[in-house]
Amino acid sequence: MKVTLGATKYNYYNLDYNKVYYTDNTFYSYEKNELDDIPSINNISDKLLKAVCYIHNNKDRSNFDKEICSYLYYWIGDALFASFDNTFFDKVISILYQDLRYSDQCKLCEPIYREINKTDFQKIKLMHDFSSDYRNYKIHLANSNATCNANYKNDLYNYVDNYKKFYIYCQIEQKKDKHCEEFHKFFGDKKYGELSTLSCVIEGTSRRIELLSDKGD
């Protein structure tokens, strides 16, 4: 089975490795100066600004998909929480989104949460990524004997295992945490049986099992 790059990996890759810069150097310098006042993100400030630039510079393209806004938010949050826990999150988000919120007199991208702790963020990001990749998984794994590589299987296992935990906590126990609100948004119209049973066999494994079975005969 040939596995194509999932939506999350594709979009996060573009945000990671884009090579664009603001055409408005004045605004870029303004945001850069504000971010430079936060020492804990000095090593990633350029990377953050380039990602915002990537969105801003592509907004006028006919094929611009506003879904990229959610990927931008989770990509930024992932980078920020790798640098600190909860400190300065809302401040950095405000700086980065000031140009995106009202671009050319219209809203381009809004932050999903301005204030959020690291634990809730990581749970919600995982839900977002799984729900975004679910359609691809459903197609790739339509065959019960679908094969995959080790990285694919590990990603899938992590998604499914956490989904089951979220389902019990949010759906069965009916908790009202912030991440449970998002759980219902992401998975409310999807069937538990389909999501919880997604699986694949590492390439070569099924063939080895067949050979061992033949030897046993």
Beta strands, then each sheet from edge to edge (+ up, - down):
strand 1: 147-148
strand 2: 201-202
sheet 1: 1+ 2+
end
